[in-house]
């Protein structure tokens, strides 16, 4: 994936490497490996490589935002959500990258990070609160939205700062606030 200069992800090669490592360690992909150390090593290696790719893509995305006149200077936060945001290692590593890039990392509570449907609904709430709505008749529905492509802003519309919606006892907490607690 390092050869790719965009922000898209594909873990197909990594998944193949994991499959081959499991087979080499005597596994058959349907049962747990008998060698617990080999299983732990494979899992740790997968996590390390996957998170390293996330870090690289994050750095690349921040650089692209810095080049885009529509958002240059407006980027202040990194919001990580979805299932991946429940992983503490991912949170720590992406917080380090965000901090180095001058951004505040923000994560929803881990209990809200298990279902992408919840995250999509939360995004919709945030968009409605800031007055950003779309006519469903004209929406371009996509199963995947390529990363690195700017969200199409309407003519004359600039990105705006908004306050986060506070959900009862489950508000997003900046990563540095969690460390202090």
C-alpha positions as CSV (number, residue, x, y, z in Angstrom):
1,X,0.0,0.0,0.0
2,X,2.9,2.3,0.4
3,X,3.2,2.7,-3.3
4,X,-0.2,4.3,-3.5
5,X,-0.1,8.1,-3.2
6,X,-3.8,8.5,-2.5
7,X,-5.7,8.0,0.8
8,X,-7.6,4.9,-0.2
9,X,-7.2,1.7,1.8
10,X,-6.8,-1.9,0.7
11,X,-5.8,-4.5,3.2
12,X,-6.0,-7.4,0.7
13,X,-2.3,-8.0,0.7
14,X,-2.1,-7.8,4.4
15,X,-4.9,-10.3,4.8
16,X,-3.2,-12.6,2.4
17,X,0.0,-12.3,4.4
18,X,-1.9,-13.2,7.6
19,X,-3.6,-16.2,6.0
20,X,-0.2,-17.5,4.8
21,X,1.3,-16.9,8.3
22,X,-1.5,-18.9,9.8
23,X,-1.1,-21.7,7.4
24,X,2.7,-21.7,7.9
25,X,2.1,-21.9,11.7
26,X,0.0,-25.0,11.2
27,X,-3.4,-23.4,11.2
28,X,-6.3,-24.2,8.8
29,X,-8.3,-20.9,9.0
30,X,-11.3,-22.7,10.7
31,X,-9.8,-23.5,14.1
32,X,-7.6,-21.5,16.5
33,X,-3.9,-22.0,16.2
34,X,-2.6,-24.6,18.7
35,X,0.5,-22.5,19.2
36,X,-0.8,-19.5,21.2
37,X,2.5,-17.6,20.9
38,X,2.4,-17.9,17.1
39,X,-1.3,-16.7,17.1
40,X,-0.4,-13.7,19.4
41,X,2.6,-12.8,17.1
42,X,0.5,-12.9,14.0
43,X,-2.2,-10.8,15.6
44,X,0.3,-8.2,16.9
45,X,2.0,-8.1,13.6
46,X,-1.3,-7.5,11.7
47,X,-2.3,-4.8,14.1
48,X,1.1,-3.0,13.9
49,X,1.1,-3.0,10.1
50,X,-2.6,-2.0,9.8
51,X,-2.1,0.9,12.2
52,X,1.1,2.0,10.5
53,X,-1.0,2.2,7.2
54,X,-3.6,4.3,9.1
55,X,-0.9,6.6,10.3
56,X,0.5,7.1,6.8
57,X,-2.9,7.8,5.3
58,X,-3.7,10.2,8.1
59,X,-0.5,12.2,7.5
60,X,-1.2,12.2,3.7
61,X,-4.8,13.3,4.3
62,X,-3.6,16.2,6.5
63,X,-1.1,17.2,3.9
64,X,-3.8,17.2,1.2
65,X,-6.1,19.4,3.4
66,X,-3.2,21.8,3.9
67,X,-3.0,22.1,0.1
68,X,-6.8,22.6,-0.4
69,X,-7.6,26.2,-0.2
70,X,-11.2,25.4,0.8
71,X,-10.1,23.9,4.1
72,X,-6.6,25.2,4.6
73,X,-6.3,26.6,8.1
74,X,-9.8,25.3,9.1
75,X,-8.6,21.8,10.0
76,X,-8.3,21.7,13.8
77,X,-9.6,18.2,14.8
78,X,-9.3,14.6,13.9
79,X,-12.5,12.6,14.6
80,X,-12.0,8.8,14.6
81,X,-15.1,6.8,14.7
82,X,-16.6,3.4,13.8
83,X,-15.4,0.1,15.0
84,X,-11.7,0.9,14.6
85,X,-12.1,3.7,17.1
86,X,-12.8,1.2,19.9
87,X,-9.2,-0.1,19.7
88,X,-7.0,1.6,22.3
89,X,-3.8,1.0,20.4
90,X,-5.4,2.7,17.3
91,X,-6.5,5.6,19.5
92,X,-3.0,6.0,21.1
93,X,-1.1,5.9,17.7
94,X,-3.6,8.2,15.9
95,X,-3.6,10.7,18.8
96,X,0.2,10.9,18.5
97,X,0.0,11.6,14.8
98,X,-2.8,14.1,15.2
99,X,-0.9,15.9,17.9
100,X,2.3,16.0,15.8
101,X,0.1,17.6,13.0
102,X,-1.3,20.2,15.4
103,X,-4.7,18.6,15.6
104,X,-6.9,17.5,18.5
105,X,-7.9,13.9,18.3
106,X,-11.6,13.3,19.3
107,X,-13.1,9.9,19.8
108,X,-16.7,8.9,20.7
109,X,-17.0,6.7,23.7
110,X,-15.8,3.2,22.8
111,X,-19.3,1.8,23.5
112,X,-20.6,3.8,20.5
113,X,-17.9,2.6,18.2
114,X,-19.1,-0.9,17.7
115,X,-21.9,-0.2,15.2
116,X,-21.2,2.0,12.1
117,X,-25.0,2.6,11.9
118,X,-24.7,4.5,15.2
119,X,-21.8,6.5,13.8
120,X,-23.7,7.4,10.6
121,X,-26.7,8.5,12.7
122,X,-24.5,10.7,14.9
123,X,-23.0,12.2,11.7
124,X,-26.5,13.0,10.5
125,X,-27.3,14.7,13.8
126,X,-24.2,16.8,13.6
127,X,-24.9,17.8,10.0
128,X,-28.5,18.7,10.8
129,X,-27.4,20.9,13.8
130,X,-25.0,22.9,11.6
131,X,-27.7,23.3,8.9
132,X,-26.1,21.1,6.4
133,X,-28.8,19.1,4.7
134,X,-29.2,17.5,1.3
135,X,-32.2,16.9,-0.9
136,X,-32.5,13.1,-1.0
137,X,-33.7,13.3,-4.6
138,X,-30.3,14.7,-5.7
139,X,-28.0,12.6,-3.5
140,X,-25.2,10.6,-5.0
141,X,-25.5,7.4,-3.0
142,X,-22.2,5.4,-2.9
143,X,-21.3,2.3,-1.0
144,X,-17.8,3.6,-0.6
145,X,-16.6,7.2,-0.8
146,X,-12.9,7.3,-1.9
147,X,-10.7,9.0,0.7
148,X,-8.7,12.0,-0.5
149,X,-11.5,13.3,-2.6
150,X,-13.1,16.5,-1.2
151,X,-16.7,16.3,-0.1
152,X,-18.5,18.4,-2.7
153,X,-19.3,21.8,-1.1
154,X,-22.1,23.8,-2.6
155,X,-21.0,27.0,-4.5
156,X,-20.1,29.7,-2.1
157,X,-20.3,27.5,1.0
158,X,-17.3,27.4,3.3
159,X,-16.6,24.9,6.0
160,X,-17.9,26.1,9.3
161,X,-17.1,25.5,12.9
162,X,-19.9,23.8,14.9
163,X,-20.3,22.7,18.4
164,X,-20.5,18.9,18.9
165,X,-23.9,17.4,19.9
166,X,-23.8,16.1,23.4
167,X,-25.6,12.8,23.8
168,X,-26.8,11.9,27.2
169,X,-23.8,10.5,29.1
170,X,-22.0,9.6,25.9
171,X,-20.5,12.8,24.5
172,X,-17.3,12.7,22.4
173,X,-14.3,13.4,24.5
174,X,-11.0,14.8,23.2
175,X,-8.2,12.2,23.6
176,X,-6.1,14.5,25.9
177,X,-9.0,14.8,28.3
178,X,-9.2,11.1,28.7
179,X,-5.5,11.0,29.7
180,X,-6.0,13.5,32.4
181,X,-8.9,11.6,33.9
